[in-house]
Every structure is written in structure tokens, then in C-alpha cells.
Amino acid sequence: MIKRVFSLIIAVLLISMYVLTLVFGLMQNPVTTKLLVASVSATILVPVVLYAYQRIYSIVKGDPDDKENEK
């Protein structure tokens, strides 16, 4: 159950980052370039950090589902 909730939160976070990237790209404001760079950076870094967190958690916790996938 927790994995589903966590996955849903990640999906909503990623979709909102993509929408914000589009909005920042279309804005006519002097700060737009900085916001766009921050949004694109977050779009790349957040999934990488979340994946690393999940991998470390499964290794430390000893998730039996993860061991079956490694064979």
C-alpha cells in the first residue's frame, strides 16, 4: 500500500514539474530563464534522487521482492 501511495506522489510531482517547465518557458518575465533552468534541473535531479532513495531503502530494508528481480 505504501509503495502505491509513494508512486502516486512521485507521479504527481513529476507531472507538476513538467507543467511548470512549460509554463516557465512561455512566460515573458526577466526571471523566466532562471525559473526554467531550475525547473529543468529539478526534472532531471528529482527522479534520480528518488530512484536512489528507493534502491538504498530496499537494500537496507532487505525487500524480498527486490531480491527476486536480481536473479
mmCIF file of the N, C-alpha and C atoms, coordinates in Angstrom:
data_MODEL
# 
_entry.id   MODEL 
# 
loop_
_atom_site.group_PDB 
_atom_site.id 
_atom_site.type_symbol 
_atom_site.label_atom_id 
_atom_site.label_alt_id 
_atom_site.label_comp_id 
_atom_site.label_asym_id 
_atom_site.label_entity_id 
_atom_site.label_seq_id 
_atom_site.pdbx_PDB_ins_code 
_atom_site.Cartn_x 
_atom_site.Cartn_y 
_atom_site.Cartn_z 
_atom_site.occupancy 
_atom_site.B_iso_or_equiv 
_atom_site.pdbx_formal_charge 
_atom_site.auth_seq_id 
_atom_site.auth_comp_id 
_atom_site.auth_asym_id 
_atom_site.auth_atom_id 
_atom_site.pdbx_PDB_model_num 
ATOM 1   N N  . MET A 1 1  ? 0.822  -1.190  0.000   1.00 0.00 ? 1  MET A N  1 
ATOM 2   C CA . MET A 1 1  ? 0.000  0.000   0.000   1.00 0.00 ? 1  MET A CA 1 
ATOM 3   C C  . MET A 1 1  ? 0.871  1.262   0.000   1.00 0.00 ? 1  MET A C  1 
ATOM 4   N N  . ILE A 1 2  ? 1.940  1.230   0.794   1.00 0.00 ? 2  ILE A N  1 
ATOM 5   C CA . ILE A 1 2  ? 2.816  2.402   0.884   1.00 0.00 ? 2  ILE A CA 1 
ATOM 6   C C  . ILE A 1 2  ? 3.507  2.656   -0.443  1.00 0.00 ? 2  ILE A C  1 
ATOM 7   N N  . LYS A 1 3  ? 3.880  1.585   -1.156  1.00 0.00 ? 3  LYS A N  1 
ATOM 8   C CA . LYS A 1 3  ? 4.539  1.762   -2.447  1.00 0.00 ? 3  LYS A CA 1 
ATOM 9   C C  . LYS A 1 3  ? 3.611  2.444   -3.447  1.00 0.00 ? 3  LYS A C  1 
ATOM 10  N N  . ARG A 1 4  ? 2.331  2.110   -3.409  1.00 0.00 ? 4  ARG A N  1 
ATOM 11  C CA . ARG A 1 4  ? 1.374  2.742   -4.318  1.00 0.00 ? 4  ARG A CA 1 
ATOM 12  C C  . ARG A 1 4  ? 1.216  4.225   -4.021  1.00 0.00 ? 4  ARG A C  1 
ATOM 13  N N  . VAL A 1 5  ? 1.126  4.565   -2.763  1.00 0.00 ? 5  VAL A N  1 
ATOM 14  C CA . VAL A 1 5  ? 0.991  5.971   -2.373  1.00 0.00 ? 5  VAL A CA 1 
ATOM 15  C C  . VAL A 1 5  ? 2.253  6.735   -2.756  1.00 0.00 ? 5  VAL A C  1 
ATOM 16  N N  . PHE A 1 6  ? 3.412  6.143   -2.489  1.00 0.00 ? 6  PHE A N  1 
ATOM 17  C CA . PHE A 1 6  ? 4.678  6.772   -2.827  1.00 0.00 ? 6  PHE A CA 1 
ATOM 18  C C  . PHE A 1 6  ? 4.795  6.951   -4.337  1.00 0.00 ? 6  PHE A C  1 
ATOM 19  N N  . SER A 1 7  ? 4.394  5.949   -5.102  1.00 0.00 ? 7  SER A N  1 
ATOM 20  C CA . SER A 1 7  ? 4.437  6.048   -6.560  1.00 0.00 ? 7  SER A CA 1 
ATOM 21  C C  . SER A 1 7  ? 3.491  7.123   -7.079  1.00 0.00 ? 7  SER A C  1 
ATOM 22  N N  . LEU A 1 8  ? 2.321  7.240   -6.479  1.00 0.00 ? 8  LEU A N  1 
ATOM 23  C CA . LEU A 1 8  ? 1.370  8.271   -6.880  1.00 0.00 ? 8  LEU A CA 1 
ATOM 24  C C  . LEU A 1 8  ? 1.922  9.666   -6.590  1.00 0.00 ? 8  LEU A C  1 
ATOM 25  N N  . ILE A 1 9  ? 2.548  9.835   -5.442  1.00 0.00 ? 9  ILE A N  1 
ATOM 26  C CA . ILE A 1 9  ? 3.144  11.119  -5.095  1.00 0.00 ? 9  ILE A CA 1 
ATOM 27  C C  . ILE A 1 9  ? 4.253  11.476  -6.085  1.00 0.00 ? 9  ILE A C  1 
ATOM 28  N N  . ILE A 1 10 ? 5.078  10.504  -6.438  1.00 0.00 ? 10 ILE A N  1 
ATOM 29  C CA . ILE A 1 10 ? 6.155  10.739  -7.408  1.00 0.00 ? 10 ILE A CA 1 
ATOM 30  C C  . ILE A 1 10 ? 5.572  11.132  -8.761  1.00 0.00 ? 10 ILE A C  1 
ATOM 31  N N  . ALA A 1 11 ? 4.527  10.435  -9.198  1.00 0.00 ? 11 ALA A N  1 
ATOM 32  C CA . ALA A 1 11 ? 3.917  10.732  -10.495 1.00 0.00 ? 11 ALA A CA 1 
ATOM 33  C C  . ALA A 1 11 ? 3.338  12.151  -10.518 1.00 0.00 ? 11 ALA A C  1 
ATOM 34  N N  . VAL A 1 12 ? 2.649  12.544  -9.466  1.00 0.00 ? 12 VAL A N  1 
ATOM 35  C CA . VAL A 1 12 ? 2.085  13.892  -9.389  1.00 0.00 ? 12 VAL A CA 1 
ATOM 36  C C  . VAL A 1 12 ? 3.194  14.927  -9.366  1.00 0.00 ? 12 VAL A C  1 
ATOM 37  N N  . LEU A 1 13 ? 4.257  14.659  -8.632  1.00 0.00 ? 13 LEU A N  1 
ATOM 38  C CA . LEU A 1 13 ? 5.386  15.582  -8.573  1.00 0.00 ? 13 LEU A CA 1 
ATOM 39  C C  . LEU A 1 13 ? 6.037  15.755  -9.941  1.00 0.00 ? 13 LEU A C  1 
ATOM 40  N N  . LEU A 1 14 ? 6.254  14.659  -10.658 1.00 0.00 ? 14 LEU A N  1 
ATOM 41  C CA . LEU A 1 14 ? 6.871  14.743  -11.983 1.00 0.00 ? 14 LEU A CA 1 
ATOM 42  C C  . LEU A 1 14 ? 5.980  15.467  -12.988 1.00 0.00 ? 14 LEU A C  1 
ATOM 43  N N  . ILE A 1 15 ? 4.696  15.164  -12.973 1.00 0.00 ? 15 ILE A N  1 
ATOM 44  C CA . ILE A 1 15 ? 3.767  15.841  -13.896 1.00 0.00 ? 15 ILE A CA 1 
ATOM 45  C C  . ILE A 1 15 ? 3.724  17.336  -13.605 1.00 0.00 ? 15 ILE A C  1 
ATOM 46  N N  . SER A 1 16 ? 3.695  17.700  -12.326 1.00 0.00 ? 16 SER A N  1 
ATOM 47  C CA . SER A 1 16 ? 3.674  19.128  -11.996 1.00 0.00 ? 16 SER A CA 1 
ATOM 48  C C  . SER A 1 16 ? 4.971  19.818  -12.405 1.00 0.00 ? 16 SER A C  1 
ATOM 49  N N  . MET A 1 17 ? 6.100  19.129  -12.313 1.00 0.00 ? 17 MET A N  1 
ATOM 50  C CA . MET A 1 17 ? 7.354  19.731  -12.759 1.00 0.00 ? 17 MET A CA 1 
ATOM 51  C C  . MET A 1 17 ? 7.361  19.940  -14.271 1.00 0.00 ? 17 MET A C  1 
ATOM 52  N N  . TYR A 1 18 ? 6.801  18.991  -15.028 1.00 0.00 ? 18 TYR A N  1 
ATOM 53  C CA . TYR A 1 18 ? 6.735  19.148  -16.485 1.00 0.00 ? 18 TYR A CA 1 
ATOM 54  C C  . TYR A 1 18 ? 5.820  20.315  -16.861 1.00 0.00 ? 18 TYR A C  1 
ATOM 55  N N  . VAL A 1 19 ? 4.702  20.446  -16.176 1.00 0.00 ? 19 VAL A N  1 
ATOM 56  C CA . VAL A 1 19 ? 3.782  21.558  -16.449 1.00 0.00 ? 19 VAL A CA 1 
ATOM 57  C C  . VAL A 1 19 ? 4.449  22.884  -16.101 1.00 0.00 ? 19 VAL A C  1 
ATOM 58  N N  . LEU A 1 20 ? 5.140  22.939  -14.968 1.00 0.00 ? 20 LEU A N  1 
ATOM 59  C CA . LEU A 1 20 ? 5.831  24.171  -14.588 1.00 0.00 ? 20 LEU A CA 1 
ATOM 60  C C  . LEU A 1 20 ? 6.934  24.524  -15.580 1.00 0.00 ? 20 LEU A C  1 
ATOM 61  N N  . THR A 1 21 ? 7.624  23.521  -16.100 1.00 0.00 ? 21 THR A N  1 
ATOM 62  C CA . THR A 1 21 ? 8.651  23.784  -17.110 1.00 0.00 ? 21 THR A CA 1 
ATOM 63  C C  . THR A 1 21 ? 8.026  24.434  -18.338 1.00 0.00 ? 21 THR A C  1 
ATOM 64  N N  . LEU A 1 22 ? 6.884  23.925  -18.765 1.00 0.00 ? 22 LEU A N  1 
ATOM 65  C CA . LEU A 1 22 ? 6.186  24.503  -19.919 1.00 0.00 ? 22 LEU A CA 1 
ATOM 66  C C  . LEU A 1 22 ? 5.732  25.938  -19.627 1.00 0.00 ? 22 LEU A C  1 
ATOM 67  N N  . VAL A 1 23 ? 5.157  26.153  -18.463 1.00 0.00 ? 23 VAL A N  1 
ATOM 68  C CA . VAL A 1 23 ? 4.670  27.485  -18.086 1.00 0.00 ? 23 VAL A CA 1 
ATOM 69  C C  . VAL A 1 23 ? 5.831  28.475  -18.004 1.00 0.00 ? 23 VAL A C  1 
ATOM 70  N N  . PHE A 1 24 ? 6.934  28.071  -17.373 1.00 0.00 ? 24 PHE A N  1 
ATOM 71  C CA . PHE A 1 24 ? 8.083  28.966  -17.261 1.00 0.00 ? 24 PHE A CA 1 
ATOM 72  C C  . PHE A 1 24 ? 8.683  29.271  -18.628 1.00 0.00 ? 24 PHE A C  1 
ATOM 73  N N  . GLY A 1 25 ? 8.632  28.309  -19.536 1.00 0.00 ? 25 GLY A N  1 
ATOM 74  C CA . GLY A 1 25 ? 9.150  28.535  -20.874 1.00 0.00 ? 25 GLY A CA 1 
ATOM 75  C C  . GLY A 1 25 ? 8.319  29.525  -21.672 1.00 0.00 ? 25 GLY A C  1 
ATOM 76  N N  . LEU A 1 26 ? 7.043  29.640  -21.370 1.00 0.00 ? 26 LEU A N  1 
ATOM 77  C CA . LEU A 1 26 ? 6.151  30.528  -22.108 1.00 0.00 ? 26 LEU A CA 1 
ATOM 78  C C  . LEU A 1 26 ? 6.002  31.915  -21.483 1.00 0.00 ? 26 LEU A C  1 
ATOM 79  N N  . MET A 1 27 ? 6.481  32.098  -20.264 1.00 0.00 ? 27 MET A N  1 
ATOM 80  C CA . MET A 1 27 ? 6.333  33.385  -19.578 1.00 0.00 ? 27 MET A CA 1 
ATOM 81  C C  . MET A 1 27 ? 7.248  34.442  -20.177 1.00 0.00 ? 27 MET A C  1 
ATOM 82  N N  . GLN A 1 28 ? 6.817  35.675  -20.123 1.00 0.00 ? 28 GLN A N  1 
ATOM 83  C CA . GLN A 1 28 ? 7.608  36.820  -20.568 1.00 0.00 ? 28 GLN A CA 1 
ATOM 84  C C  . GLN A 1 28 ? 7.996  37.637  -19.338 1.00 0.00 ? 28 GLN A C  1 
ATOM 85  N N  . ASN A 1 29 ? 9.057  37.206  -18.676 1.00 0.00 ? 29 ASN A N  1 
ATOM 86  C CA . ASN A 1 29 ? 9.484  37.837  -17.447 1.00 0.00 ? 29 ASN A CA 1 
ATOM 87  C C  . ASN A 1 29 ? 11.016 37.748  -17.381 1.00 0.00 ? 29 ASN A C  1 
ATOM 88  N N  . PRO A 1 30 ? 11.695 38.728  -16.789 1.00 0.00 ? 30 PRO A N  1 
ATOM 89  C CA . PRO A 1 30 ? 13.161 38.650  -16.710 1.00 0.00 ? 30 PRO A CA 1 
ATOM 90  C C  . PRO A 1 30 ? 13.670 37.452  -15.891 1.00 0.00 ? 30 PRO A C  1 
ATOM 91  N N  . VAL A 1 31 ? 12.884 36.958  -14.985 1.00 0.00 ? 31 VAL A N  1 
ATOM 92  C CA . VAL A 1 31 ? 13.286 35.844  -14.112 1.00 0.00 ? 31 VAL A CA 1 
ATOM 93  C C  . VAL A 1 31 ? 12.996 34.490  -14.772 1.00 0.00 ? 31 VAL A C  1 
ATOM 94  N N  . THR A 1 32 ? 12.336 34.514  -15.908 1.00 0.00 ? 32 THR A N  1 
ATOM 95  C CA . THR A 1 32 ? 11.890 33.287  -16.557 1.00 0.00 ? 32 THR A CA 1 
ATOM 96  C C  . THR A 1 32 ? 13.036 32.330  -16.850 1.00 0.00 ? 32 THR A C  1 
ATOM 97  N N  . THR A 1 33 ? 14.151 32.831  -17.305 1.00 0.00 ? 33 THR A N  1 
ATOM 98  C CA . THR A 1 33 ? 15.280 31.957  -17.650 1.00 0.00 ? 33 THR A CA 1 
ATOM 99  C C  . THR A 1 33 ? 15.770 31.187  -16.431 1.00 0.00 ? 33 THR A C  1 
ATOM 100 N N  . LYS A 1 34 ? 15.883 31.860  -15.311 1.00 0.00 ? 34 LYS A N  1 
ATOM 101 C CA . LYS A 1 34 ? 16.330 31.189  -14.083 1.00 0.00 ? 34 LYS A CA 1 
ATOM 102 C C  . LYS A 1 34 ? 15.307 30.159  -13.628 1.00 0.00 ? 34 LYS A C  1 
ATOM 103 N N  . LEU A 1 35 ? 14.022 30.507  -13.710 1.00 0.00 ? 35 LEU A N  1 
ATOM 104 C CA . LEU A 1 35 ? 12.978 29.554  -13.326 1.00 0.00 ? 35 LEU A CA 1 
ATOM 105 C C  . LEU A 1 35 ? 12.962 28.334  -14.249 1.00 0.00 ? 35 LEU A C  1 
ATOM 106 N N  . LEU A 1 36 ? 13.168 28.570  -15.541 1.00 0.00 ? 36 LEU A N  1 
ATOM 107 C CA . LEU A 1 36 ? 13.179 27.475  -16.499 1.00 0.00 ? 36 LEU A CA 1 
ATOM 108 C C  . LEU A 1 36 ? 14.366 26.548  -16.248 1.00 0.00 ? 36 LEU A C  1 
ATOM 109 N N  . VAL A 1 37 ? 15.531 27.102  -15.989 1.00 0.00 ? 37 VAL A N  1 
ATOM 110 C CA . VAL A 1 37 ? 16.715 26.280  -15.701 1.00 0.00 ? 37 VAL A CA 1 
ATOM 111 C C  . VAL A 1 37 ? 16.506 25.483  -14.414 1.00 0.00 ? 37 VAL A C  1 
ATOM 112 N N  . ALA A 1 38 ? 15.942 26.106  -13.399 1.00 0.00 ? 38 ALA A N  1 
ATOM 113 C CA . ALA A 1 38 ? 15.673 25.403  -12.140 1.00 0.00 ? 38 ALA A CA 1 
ATOM 114 C C  . ALA A 1 38 ? 14.670 24.281  -12.347 1.00 0.00 ? 38 ALA A C  1 
ATOM 115 N N  . SER A 1 39 ? 13.644 24.529  -13.146 1.00 0.00 ? 39 SER A N  1 
ATOM 116 C CA . SER A 1 39 ? 12.624 23.517  -13.391 1.00 0.00 ? 39 SER A CA 1 
ATOM 117 C C  . SER A 1 39 ? 13.173 22.332  -14.180 1.00 0.00 ? 39 SER A C  1 
ATOM 118 N N  . VAL A 1 40 ? 13.973 22.615  -15.194 1.00 0.00 ? 40 VAL A N  1 
ATOM 119 C CA . VAL A 1 40 ? 14.577 21.523  -15.976 1.00 0.00 ? 40 VAL A CA 1 
ATOM 120 C C  . VAL A 1 40 ? 15.556 20.730  -15.115 1.00 0.00 ? 40 VAL A C  1 
ATOM 121 N N  . SER A 1 41 ? 16.325 21.414  -14.294 1.00 0.00 ? 41 SER A N  1 
ATOM 122 C CA . SER A 1 41 ? 17.255 20.729  -13.389 1.00 0.00 ? 41 SER A CA 1 
ATOM 123 C C  . SER A 1 41 ? 16.508 19.831  -12.410 1.00 0.00 ? 41 SER A C  1 
ATOM 124 N N  . ALA A 1 42 ? 15.425 20.340  -11.850 1.00 0.00 ? 42 ALA A N  1 
ATOM 125 C CA . ALA A 1 42 ? 14.629 19.544  -10.919 1.00 0.00 ? 42 ALA A CA 1 
ATOM 126 C C  . ALA A 1 42 ? 13.985 18.356  -11.618 1.00 0.00 ? 42 ALA A C  1 
ATOM 127 N N  . THR A 1 43 ? 13.603 18.528  -12.890 1.00 0.00 ? 43 THR A N  1 
ATOM 128 C CA . THR A 1 43 ? 13.007 17.441  -13.651 1.00 0.00 ? 43 THR A CA 1 
ATOM 129 C C  . THR A 1 43 ? 13.998 16.300  -13.827 1.00 0.00 ? 43 THR A C  1 
ATOM 130 N N  . ILE A 1 44 ? 15.268 16.621  -13.890 1.00 0.00 ? 44 ILE A N  1 
ATOM 131 C CA . ILE A 1 44 ? 16.289 15.584  -14.036 1.00 0.00 ? 44 ILE A CA 1 
ATOM 132 C C  . ILE A 1 44 ? 16.727 15.043  -12.678 1.00 0.00 ? 44 ILE A C  1 
ATOM 133 N N  . LEU A 1 45 ? 16.962 15.925  -11.714 1.00 0.00 ? 45 LEU A N  1 
ATOM 134 C CA . LEU A 1 45 ? 17.537 15.518  -10.444 1.00 0.00 ? 45 LEU A CA 1 
ATOM 135 C C  . LEU A 1 45 ? 16.559 14.805  -9.501  1.00 0.00 ? 45 LEU A C  1 
ATOM 136 N N  . VAL A 1 46 ? 15.320 15.242  -9.465  1.00 0.00 ? 46 VAL A N  1 
ATOM 137 C CA . VAL A 1 46 ? 14.355 14.653  -8.524  1.00 0.00 ? 46 VAL A CA 1 
ATOM 138 C C  . VAL A 1 46 ? 14.121 13.156  -8.803  1.00 0.00 ? 46 VAL A C  1 
ATOM 139 N N  . PRO A 1 47 ? 13.879 12.734  -10.050 1.00 0.00 ? 47 PRO A N  1 
ATOM 140 C CA . PRO A 1 47 ? 13.719 11.293  -10.277 1.00 0.00 ? 47 PRO A CA 1 
ATOM 141 C C  . PRO A 1 47 ? 14.971 10.480  -9.942  1.00 0.00 ? 47 PRO A C  1 
ATOM 142 N N  . VAL A 1 48 ? 16.149 11.043  -10.205 1.00 0.00 ? 48 VAL A N  1 
ATOM 143 C CA . VAL A 1 48 ? 17.384 10.338  -9.886  1.00 0.00 ? 48 VAL A CA 1 
ATOM 144 C C  . VAL A 1 48 ? 17.526 10.161  -8.377  1.00 0.00 ? 48 VAL A C  1 
ATOM 145 N N  . VAL A 1 49 ? 17.253 11.212  -7.632  1.00 0.00 ? 49 VAL A N  1 
ATOM 146 C CA . VAL A 1 49 ? 17.347 11.139  -6.170  1.00 0.00 ? 49 VAL A CA 1 
ATOM 147 C C  . VAL A 1 49 ? 16.299 10.180  -5.605  1.00 0.00 ? 49 VAL A C  1 
ATOM 148 N N  . LEU A 1 50 ? 15.080 10.223  -6.127  1.00 0.00 ? 50 LEU A N  1 
ATOM 149 C CA . LEU A 1 50 ? 14.036 9.321   -5.642  1.00 0.00 ? 50 LEU A CA 1 
ATOM 150 C C  . LEU A 1 50 ? 14.358 7.869   -5.957  1.00 0.00 ? 50 LEU A C  1 
ATOM 151 N N  . TYR A 1 51 ? 14.913 7.608   -7.143  1.00 0.00 ? 51 TYR A N  1 
ATOM 152 C CA . TYR A 1 51 ? 15.316 6.244   -7.501  1.00 0.00 ? 51 TYR A CA 1 
ATOM 153 C C  . TYR A 1 51 ? 16.420 5.760   -6.564  1.00 0.00 ? 51 TYR A C  1 
ATOM 154 N N  . ALA A 1 52 ? 17.406 6.620   -6.304  1.00 0.00 ? 52 ALA A N  1 
ATOM 155 C CA . ALA A 1 52 ? 18.491 6.248   -5.395  1.00 0.00 ? 52 ALA A CA 1 
ATOM 156 C C  . ALA A 1 52 ? 17.948 5.974   -3.994  1.00 0.00 ? 52 ALA A C  1 
ATOM 157 N N  . TYR A 1 53 ? 17.006 6.800   -3.547  1.00 0.00 ? 53 TYR A N  1 
ATOM 158 C CA . TYR A 1 53 ? 16.395 6.583   -2.235  1.00 0.00 ? 53 TYR A CA 1 
ATOM 159 C C  . TYR A 1 53 ? 15.679 5.240   -2.178  1.00 0.00 ? 53 TYR A C  1 
ATOM 160 N N  . GLN A 1 54 ? 14.925 4.902   -3.210  1.00 0.00 ? 54 GLN A N  1 
ATOM 161 C CA . GLN A 1 54 ? 14.214 3.626   -3.236  1.00 0.00 ? 54 GLN A CA 1 
ATOM 162 C C  . GLN A 1 54 ? 15.179 2.452   -3.242  1.00 0.00 ? 54 GLN A C  1 
ATOM 163 N N  . ARG A 1 55 ? 16.262 2.540   -4.018  1.00 0.00 ? 55 ARG A N  1 
ATOM 164 C CA . ARG A 1 55 ? 17.252 1.458   -4.077  1.00 0.00 ? 55 ARG A CA 1 
ATOM 165 C C  . ARG A 1 55 ? 17.924 1.270   -2.722  1.00 0.00 ? 55 ARG A C  1 
ATOM 166 N N  . ILE A 1 56 ? 18.341 2.367   -2.110  1.00 0.00 ? 56 ILE A N  1 
ATOM 167 C CA . ILE A 1 56 ? 19.001 2.277   -0.804  1.00 0.00 ? 56 ILE A CA 1 
ATOM 168 C C  . ILE A 1 56 ? 18.042 1.723   0.231   1.00 0.00 ? 56 ILE A C  1 
ATOM 169 N N  . TYR A 1 57 ? 16.797 2.168   0.202   1.00 0.00 ? 57 TYR A N  1 
ATOM 170 C CA . TYR A 1 57 ? 15.795 1.673   1.156   1.00 0.00 ? 57 TYR A CA 1 
ATOM 171 C C  . TYR A 1 57 ? 15.580 0.172   0.991   1.00 0.00 ? 57 TYR A C  1 
ATOM 172 N N  . SER A 1 58 ? 15.478 -0.298  -0.262  1.00 0.00 ? 58 SER A N  1 
ATOM 173 C CA . SER A 1 58 ? 15.247 -1.725  -0.484  1.00 0.00 ? 58 SER A CA 1 
ATOM 174 C C  . SER A 1 58 ? 16.463 -2.560  -0.085  1.00 0.00 ? 58 SER A C  1 
ATOM 175 N N  . ILE A 1 59 ? 17.662 -2.013  -0.245  1.00 0.00 ? 59 ILE A N  1 
ATOM 176 C CA . ILE A 1 59 ? 18.865 -2.739  0.171   1.00 0.00 ? 59 ILE A CA 1 
ATOM 177 C C  . ILE A 1 59 ? 18.953 -2.808  1.688   1.00 0.00 ? 59 ILE A C  1 
ATOM 178 N N  . VAL A 1 60 ? 18.710 -1.683  2.352   1.00 0.00 ? 60 VAL A N  1 
ATOM 179 C CA . VAL A 1 60 ? 18.797 -1.640  3.810   1.00 0.00 ? 60 VAL A CA 1 
ATOM 180 C C  . VAL A 1 60 ? 17.666 -2.447  4.443   1.00 0.00 ? 60 VAL A C  1 
ATOM 181 N N  . LYS A 1 61 ? 16.475 -2.321  3.915   1.00 0.00 ? 61 LYS A N  1 
ATOM 182 C CA . LYS A 1 61 ? 15.309 -2.994  4.477   1.00 0.00 ? 61 LYS A CA 1 
ATOM 183 C C  . LYS A 1 61 ? 15.324 -4.484  4.168   1.00 0.00 ? 61 LYS A C  1 
ATOM 184 N N  . GLY A 1 62 ? 15.987 -4.869  3.070   1.00 0.00 ? 62 GLY A N  1 
ATOM 185 C CA . GLY A 1 62 ? 16.014 -6.276  2.693   1.00 0.00 ? 62 GLY A CA 1 
ATOM 186 C C  . GLY A 1 62 ? 14.715 -6.711  2.062   1.00 0.00 ? 62 GLY A C  1 
ATOM 187 N N  . ASP A 1 63 ? 14.230 -5.936  1.107   1.00 0.00 ? 63 ASP A N  1 
ATOM 188 C CA . ASP A 1 63 ? 12.965 -6.209  0.433   1.00 0.00 ? 63 ASP A CA 1 
ATOM 189 C C  . ASP A 1 63 ? 13.050 -7.540  -0.340  1.00 0.00 ? 63 ASP A C  1 
ATOM 190 N N  . PRO A 1 64 ? 12.202 -8.536  -0.022  1.00 0.00 ? 64 PRO A N  1 
ATOM 191 C CA . PRO A 1 64 ? 12.265 -9.824  -0.717  1.00 0.00 ? 64 PRO A CA 1 
ATOM 192 C C  . PRO A 1 64 ? 11.867 -9.728  -2.190  1.00 0.00 ? 64 PRO A C  1 
ATOM 193 N N  . ASP A 1 65 ? 11.013 -8.773  -2.555  1.00 0.00 ? 65 ASP A N  1 
ATOM 194 C CA . ASP A 1 65 ? 10.614 -8.596  -3.952  1.00 0.00 ? 65 ASP A CA 1 
ATOM 195 C C  . ASP A 1 65 ? 11.812 -8.159  -4.787  1.00 0.00 ? 65 ASP A C  1 
ATOM 196 N N  . ASP A 1 66 ? 12.673 -7.348  -4.220  1.00 0.00 ? 66 ASP A N  1 
ATOM 197 C CA . ASP A 1 66 ? 13.829 -6.832  -4.953  1.00 0.00 ? 66 ASP A CA 1 
ATOM 198 C C  . ASP A 1 66 ? 14.848 -7.943  -5.213  1.00 0.00 ? 66 ASP A C  1 
ATOM 199 N N  . LYS A 1 67 ? 14.985 -8.904  -4.284  1.00 0.00 ? 67 LYS A N  1 
ATOM 200 C CA . LYS A 1 67 ? 15.941 -9.992  -4.452  1.00 0.00 ? 67 LYS A CA 1 
ATOM 201 C C  . LYS A 1 67 ? 15.543 -10.915 -5.591  1.00 0.00 ? 67 LYS A C  1 
ATOM 202 N N  . GLU A 1 68 ? 14.243 -11.073 -5.838  1.00 0.00 ? 68 GLU A N  1 
ATOM 203 C CA . GLU A 1 68 ? 13.785 -11.923 -6.927  1.00 0.00 ? 68 GLU A CA 1 
ATOM 204 C C  . GLU A 1 68 ? 14.150 -11.307 -8.273  1.00 0.00 ? 68 GLU A C  1 
ATOM 205 N N  . ASN A 1 69 ? 14.142 -9.985  -8.381  1.00 0.00 ? 69 ASN A N  1 
ATOM 206 C CA . ASN A 1 69 ? 14.459 -9.308  -9.633  1.00 0.00 ? 69 ASN A CA 1 
ATOM 207 C C  . ASN A 1 69 ? 15.942 -9.332  -9.951  1.00 0.00 ? 69 ASN A C  1 
ATOM 208 N N  . GLU A 1 70 ? 16.812 -9.541  -8.957  1.00 0.00 ? 70 GLU A N  1 
ATOM 209 C CA . GLU A 1 70 ? 18.242 -9.528  -9.183  1.00 0.00 ? 70 GLU A CA 1 
ATOM 210 C C  . GLU A 1 70 ? 18.753 -10.827 -9.774  1.00 0.00 ? 70 GLU A C  1 
ATOM 211 N N  . LYS A 1 71 ? 17.975 -11.907 -9.728  1.00 0.00 ? 71 LYS A N  1 
ATOM 212 C CA . LYS A 1 71 ? 18.439 -13.215 -10.219 1.00 0.00 ? 71 LYS A CA 1 
ATOM 213 C C  . LYS A 1 71 ? 18.596 -13.229 -11.701 1.00 0.00 ? 71 LYS A C  1 
# 
